[in-house]
Amino acid sequence: MQAPEPTNKYGKTFAIIAWLILMVLLFMFFQDTIDKQLNPNQQLHSIQGSGGETRTVLIRNKSGHYVGTALINNQPVNFMLDTGATTIAIDDSTAKQLGMPFGQPMQVSTANGVTQAFLSRVDSLQLGDIKLYNIPASIVPNLANGRGDAEILLGMSALKQLEFHQQGNQLTLIQHQ
C-alpha cells in the first residue's frame, strides 16, 4: 500500500503556517529593537568611582530623552528624566500600585496646562546602585502618556541629591557618599 500523495491543500496549509511563524518571529525581533530604542536603559548598571562615589550612566533614546527603568519602592517603573519637573511626578494608577499616599491636593502647571495633583513621597528610588530615600513626589492623575503605559517624570526632588553631567549621548548620575 502506498502513502497518499500530498495534495495542493496540504502545501497551501504548510505555506500559511510557515509564513505565520515567520511573521511572529519578525514581530518579536523588531519589537525588542523598538523597545530598546525607546528605553535604552532598561537595565541600569553602576560603577564605584575611586573616591567612593557611585556612578550610573544613562544613554539618550532615539527621541533625545533620557528614559530608563528604575526601582521605586522596590518595584520597576519606567521614567523619563525631567529637569523641568519640581518633584518626581507619578500617574495615579502607578502611585496606587506603589502604595504611595495621596496627600493634600494642589494645582500644578504641566506641559498640558494646569491640573490637580496630590502631594506624596517616594519611600525609595534606585537607579542602578544609586539609592535615594524619602523623596518628595506628586501624584498627577492625568500624567499617563498617550501609549497607555506608565512613565514617571524623574524631577528635581530626586536629581538635586545627585551630581550629573552630560557628554555626547550619555548622562552620568553621581551619588557621593
C-alpha positions, 0 to 999 in steps of 0.5 A: 500500500502506498502513502497518499500523495500530498495534495495542493491543500496540504502545501497551501496549509504548510505555506500559511503556517510557515509564513505565520511563524515567520511573521511572529518571529519578525514581530518579536525581533523588531519589537525588542529593537523598538523597545530598546530604542525607546528605553535604552536603559532598561537595565541600569548598571553602576560603577564605584568611582575611586573616591567612593562615589557611585556612578550610573550612566544613562544613554539618550533614546532615539527621541533625545530623552533620557528614559530608563527603568528604575526601582521605586519602592522596590518595584520597576517603573519606567521614567523619563528624566525631567529637569523641568519637573519640581518633584518626581511626578507619578500617574495615579494608577502607578502611585496606587500600585506603589502604595504611595499616599495621596496627600493634600491636593494642589494645582500644578502647571504641566506641559498640558496646562494646569491640573490637580495633583496630590502631594506624596513621597517616594519611600525609595528610588534606585537607579542602578546602585544609586539609592535615594530615600524619602523623596518628595513626589506628586501624584498627577492623575492625568500624567499617563502618556498617550501609549497607555503605559506608565512613565514617571517624570524623574524631577528635581526632588530626586536629581538635586541629591545627585551630581550629573553631567552630560557628554555626547549621548550619555548622562552620568548620575553621581551619588557621593557618599 
